[in-house]
Amino acid sequence: MNNLKRFTVCKLAGHDWAKVAYPPSPDGEASGTFLRCKRCQKENHEAGTSARGGGGMIA
């Protein structure tokens, strides 16, 4: 399927999101997830989860 067809399907029908895990950190801890569309591969890093525990940014 070509990119134009995938992008058009997502514009008309909406994205088909899948939750994807970030690679583990060098010390082996989980680092959260993000969403990626199964059709057009667009990524949404705002809607996923972030890792818990030390080493993160303090908000």
A tleap script that builds the chain and sets N, CA, C and O, in Angstrom:
source leaprc.protein.ff14SB
mol = sequence {
  NMET ASN ASN LEU LYS ARG PHE THR VAL CYS
  LYS LEU ALA GLY HIE ASP TRP ALA LYS VAL
  ALA TYR PRO PRO SER PRO ASP GLY GLU ALA
  SER GLY THR PHE LEU ARG CYS LYS ARG CYS
  GLN LYS GLU ASN HIE GLU ALA GLY THR SER
  ALA ARG GLY GLY GLY GLY MET ILE CALA
}
set mol.1.N position { 0.863 -1.178 0.000 }
set mol.1.CA position { 0.000 0.000 0.000 }
set mol.1.C position { 0.901 1.230 0.000 }
set mol.1.O position { 1.842 1.311 0.790 }
set mol.2.N position { 0.618 2.188 -0.884 }
set mol.2.CA position { 1.473 3.371 -0.948 }
set mol.2.C position { 1.119 4.385 0.140 }
set mol.2.O position { 0.042 4.320 0.733 }
set mol.3.N position { 2.032 5.316 0.396 }
set mol.3.CA position { 1.857 6.285 1.479 }
set mol.3.C position { 0.630 7.156 1.298 }
set mol.3.O position { -0.083 7.408 2.270 }
set mol.4.N position { 0.354 7.631 0.072 }
set mol.4.CA position { -0.797 8.494 -0.153 }
set mol.4.C position { -2.092 7.799 0.247 }
set mol.4.O position { -2.958 8.413 0.871 }
set mol.5.N position { -2.232 6.522 -0.107 }
set mol.5.CA position { -3.430 5.772 0.249 }
set mol.5.C position { -3.534 5.605 1.770 }
set mol.5.O position { -4.620 5.753 2.329 }
set mol.6.N position { -2.420 5.300 2.445 }
set mol.6.CA position { -2.449 5.139 3.903 }
set mol.6.C position { -2.815 6.447 4.587 }
set mol.6.O position { -3.633 6.452 5.506 }
set mol.7.N position { -2.215 7.571 4.149 }
set mol.7.CA position { -2.501 8.865 4.764 }
set mol.7.C position { -3.963 9.247 4.546 }
set mol.7.O position { -4.601 9.795 5.445 }
set mol.8.N position { -4.494 8.963 3.364 }
set mol.8.CA position { -5.890 9.295 3.052 }
set mol.8.C position { -6.837 8.481 3.916 }
set mol.8.O position { -7.815 9.026 4.428 }
set mol.9.N position { -6.577 7.197 4.092 }
set mol.9.CA position { -7.415 6.343 4.929 }
set mol.9.C position { -7.440 6.894 6.350 }
set mol.9.O position { -8.501 6.952 6.972 }
set mol.10.N position { -6.281 7.300 6.870 }
set mol.10.CA position { -6.222 7.816 8.233 }
set mol.10.C position { -6.958 9.151 8.358 }
set mol.10.O position { -7.580 9.415 9.388 }
set mol.11.N position { -6.898 9.989 7.336 }
set mol.11.CA position { -7.633 11.260 7.362 }
set mol.11.C position { -9.136 11.019 7.391 }
set mol.11.O position { -9.860 11.733 8.085 }
set mol.12.N position { -9.618 10.024 6.647 }
set mol.12.CA position { -11.051 9.764 6.541 }
set mol.12.C position { -11.579 8.903 7.695 }
set mol.12.O position { -12.643 9.189 8.245 }
set mol.13.N position { -10.846 7.864 8.058 }
set mol.13.CA position { -11.342 6.901 9.044 }
set mol.13.C position { -10.712 7.064 10.420 }
set mol.13.O position { -11.177 6.459 11.387 }
set mol.14.N position { -9.678 7.858 10.521 }
set mol.14.CA position { -8.980 8.008 11.798 }
set mol.14.C position { -7.837 7.014 11.916 }
set mol.14.O position { -7.817 5.973 11.259 }
set mol.15.N position { -6.899 7.360 12.760 }
set mol.15.CA position { -5.729 6.504 12.954 }
set mol.15.C position { -6.107 5.236 13.714 }
set mol.15.O position { -7.043 5.233 14.513 }
set mol.16.N position { -5.379 4.180 13.456 }
set mol.16.CA position { -5.527 2.899 14.148 }
set mol.16.C position { -4.305 2.749 15.057 }
set mol.16.O position { -3.298 2.166 14.655 }
set mol.17.N position { -4.395 3.278 16.289 }
set mol.17.CA position { -3.252 3.393 17.182 }
set mol.17.C position { -2.865 2.060 17.826 }
set mol.17.O position { -3.720 1.239 18.156 }
set mol.18.N position { -1.575 1.870 17.993 }
set mol.18.CA position { -1.015 0.734 18.731 }
set mol.18.C position { -0.028 1.299 19.747 }
set mol.18.O position { 0.698 2.246 19.447 }
set mol.19.N position { 0.001 0.724 20.944 }
set mol.19.CA position { 0.927 1.167 21.978 }
set mol.19.C position { 2.271 0.482 21.751 }
set mol.19.O position { 2.339 -0.741 21.625 }
set mol.20.N position { 3.348 1.283 21.699 }
set mol.20.CA position { 4.691 0.780 21.437 }
set mol.20.C position { 5.590 1.186 22.600 }
set mol.20.O position { 5.525 2.322 23.069 }
set mol.21.N position { 6.422 0.270 23.062 }
set mol.21.CA position { 7.330 0.566 24.171 }
set mol.21.C position { 8.612 1.192 23.653 }
set mol.21.O position { 9.142 0.780 22.621 }
set mol.22.N position { 9.112 2.198 24.379 }
set mol.22.CA position { 10.441 2.722 24.098 }
set mol.22.C position { 11.452 1.641 24.451 }
set mol.22.O position { 11.161 0.769 25.270 }
set mol.23.N position { 12.631 1.684 23.848 }
set mol.23.CA position { 13.656 0.702 24.226 }
set mol.23.C position { 14.027 0.864 25.702 }
set mol.23.O position { 13.961 1.974 26.230 }
set mol.24.N position { 14.413 -0.213 26.371 }
set mol.24.CA position { 14.796 -0.097 27.789 }
set mol.24.C position { 16.044 0.762 27.948 }
set mol.24.O position { 16.870 0.853 27.041 }
set mol.25.N position { 16.167 1.388 29.108 }
set mol.25.CA position { 17.343 2.206 29.399 }
set mol.25.C position { 18.567 1.301 29.537 }
set mol.25.O position { 18.418 0.085 29.660 }
set mol.26.N position { 19.778 1.874 29.519 }
set mol.26.CA position { 20.993 1.053 29.629 }
set mol.26.C position { 21.034 0.180 30.885 }
set mol.26.O position { 21.660 -0.880 30.877 }
set mol.27.N position { 20.376 0.610 31.958 }
set mol.27.CA position { 20.375 -0.208 33.174 }
set mol.27.C position { 19.227 -1.210 33.198 }
set mol.27.O position { 19.010 -1.875 34.211 }
set mol.28.N position { 18.479 -1.329 32.079 }
set mol.28.CA position { 17.446 -2.353 31.943 }
set mol.28.C position { 16.060 -1.958 32.412 }
set mol.28.O position { 15.150 -2.786 32.385 }
set mol.29.N position { 15.870 -0.713 32.844 }
set mol.29.CA position { 14.555 -0.298 33.319 }
set mol.29.C position { 13.654 0.106 32.150 }
set mol.29.O position { 14.124 0.619 31.135 }
set mol.30.N position { 12.365 -0.132 32.312 }
set mol.30.CA position { 11.385 0.268 31.297 }
set mol.30.C position { 11.371 1.787 31.191 }
set mol.30.O position { 11.597 2.485 32.179 }
set mol.31.N position { 11.106 2.299 29.989 }
set mol.31.CA position { 11.152 3.744 29.804 }
set mol.31.C position { 9.863 4.326 29.242 }
set mol.31.O position { 9.882 5.442 28.723 }
set mol.32.N position { 8.746 3.612 29.326 }
set mol.32.CA position { 7.459 4.160 28.912 }
set mol.32.C position { 7.003 3.687 27.550 }
set mol.32.O position { 7.633 2.827 26.933 }
set mol.33.N position { 5.898 4.257 27.082 }
set mol.33.CA position { 5.316 3.876 25.800 }
set mol.33.C position { 4.881 5.114 25.020 }
set mol.33.O position { 4.767 6.205 25.578 }
set mol.34.N position { 4.641 4.930 23.727 }
set mol.34.CA position { 4.059 5.957 22.874 }
set mol.34.C position { 3.092 5.275 21.926 }
set mol.34.O position { 3.040 4.046 21.875 }
set mol.35.N position { 2.318 6.058 21.169 }
set mol.35.CA position { 1.348 5.499 20.232 }
set mol.35.C position { 1.859 5.640 18.800 }
set mol.35.O position { 2.444 6.663 18.444 }
set mol.36.N position { 1.635 4.596 17.968 }
set mol.36.CA position { 1.998 4.641 16.555 }
set mol.36.C position { 0.827 4.092 15.753 }
set mol.36.O position { 0.265 3.052 16.095 }
set mol.37.N position { 0.463 4.790 14.691 }
set mol.37.CA position { -0.626 4.338 13.820 }
set mol.37.C position { -0.168 3.110 13.038 }
set mol.37.O position { 0.916 3.103 12.454 }
set mol.38.N position { -1.008 2.071 13.031 }
set mol.38.CA position { -0.675 0.839 12.316 }
set mol.38.C position { -0.696 1.033 10.803 }
set mol.38.O position { -0.034 0.292 10.076 }
set mol.39.N position { -1.454 2.028 10.318 }
set mol.39.CA position { -1.575 2.240 8.879 }
set mol.39.C position { -0.484 3.151 8.316 }
set mol.39.O position { 0.206 2.778 7.367 }
set mol.40.N position { -0.325 4.349 8.898 }
set mol.40.CA position { 0.561 5.347 8.289 }
set mol.40.C position { 1.849 5.569 9.067 }
set mol.40.O position { 2.698 6.345 8.630 }
set mol.41.N position { 2.017 4.907 10.211 }
set mol.41.CA position { 3.217 4.973 11.033 }
set mol.41.C position { 3.428 6.315 11.730 }
set mol.41.O position { 4.516 6.570 12.247 }
set mol.42.N position { 2.404 7.185 11.756 }
set mol.42.CA position { 2.512 8.438 12.503 }
set mol.42.C position { 2.665 8.104 13.985 }
set mol.42.O position { 2.028 7.178 14.486 }
set mol.43.N position { 3.520 8.869 14.691 }
set mol.43.CA position { 3.768 8.614 16.106 }
set mol.43.C position { 3.230 9.754 16.957 }
set mol.43.O position { 3.313 10.919 16.569 }
set mol.44.N position { 2.676 9.416 18.123 }
set mol.44.CA position { 2.186 10.393 19.085 }
set mol.44.C position { 2.902 10.123 20.406 }
set mol.44.O position { 2.582 9.172 21.119 }
set mol.45.N position { 3.875 10.974 20.716 }
set mol.45.CA position { 4.668 10.788 21.931 }
set mol.45.C position { 4.051 11.499 23.128 }
set mol.45.O position { 4.514 11.319 24.254 }
set mol.46.N position { 3.021 12.297 22.906 }
set mol.46.CA position { 2.357 13.019 23.996 }
set mol.46.C position { 1.318 12.150 24.705 }
set mol.46.O position { 1.051 12.366 25.887 }
set mol.47.N position { 0.729 11.178 24.014 }
set mol.47.CA position { -0.380 10.410 24.565 }
set mol.47.C position { 0.050 9.122 25.259 }
set mol.47.O position { -0.784 8.444 25.857 }
set mol.48.N position { 1.315 8.776 25.194 }
set mol.48.CA position { 1.774 7.537 25.814 }
set mol.48.C position { 2.021 7.710 27.299 }
set mol.48.O position { 1.587 8.686 27.911 }
set mol.49.N position { 2.724 6.750 27.864 }
set mol.49.CA position { 3.068 6.804 29.282 }
set mol.49.C position { 4.547 7.089 29.424 }
set mol.49.O position { 5.332 6.804 28.520 }
set mol.50.N position { 4.921 7.646 30.545 }
set mol.50.CA position { 6.341 7.863 30.809 }
set mol.50.C position { 6.772 6.935 31.921 }
set mol.50.O position { 5.946 6.450 32.695 }
set mol.51.N position { 8.054 6.692 31.999 }
set mol.51.CA position { 8.585 5.781 33.012 }
set mol.51.C position { 8.462 6.402 34.391 }
set mol.51.O position { 8.475 7.623 34.546 }
set mol.52.N position { 8.344 5.551 35.374 }
set mol.52.CA position { 8.319 6.019 36.756 }
set mol.52.C position { 9.649 5.691 37.395 }
set mol.52.O position { 10.347 4.766 36.980 }
set mol.53.N position { 9.989 6.466 38.412 }
set mol.53.CA position { 11.220 6.188 39.135 }
set mol.53.C position { 12.228 7.300 38.950 }
set mol.53.O position { 11.930 8.330 38.345 }
set mol.54.N position { 13.420 7.087 39.472 }
set mol.54.CA position { 14.458 8.116 39.462 }
set mol.54.C position { 15.008 8.379 38.083 }
set mol.54.O position { 14.834 7.581 37.162 }
set mol.55.N position { 15.683 9.522 37.950 }
set mol.55.CA position { 16.350 9.861 36.710 }
set mol.55.C position { 15.522 10.658 35.738 }
set mol.55.O position { 16.042 11.066 34.699 }
set mol.56.N position { 14.262 10.900 36.020 }
set mol.56.CA position { 13.420 11.660 35.106 }
set mol.56.C position { 13.435 13.136 35.402 }
set mol.56.O position { 14.044 13.572 36.378 }
set mol.57.N position { 12.775 13.904 34.575 }
set mol.57.CA position { 12.676 15.339 34.794 }
set mol.57.C position { 11.663 15.615 35.898 }
set mol.57.O position { 10.662 14.910 36.024 }
set mol.58.N position { 11.922 16.613 36.671 }
set mol.58.CA position { 10.989 17.013 37.737 }
set mol.58.C position { 10.147 18.163 37.216 }
set mol.58.O position { 10.677 19.181 36.770 }
set mol.59.N position { 8.842 17.997 37.273 }
set mol.59.CA position { 7.946 19.032 36.732 }
set mol.59.C position { 7.324 19.849 37.837 }
set mol.59.O position { 6.545 20.763 37.565 }
savepdb mol mol.pdb
quit
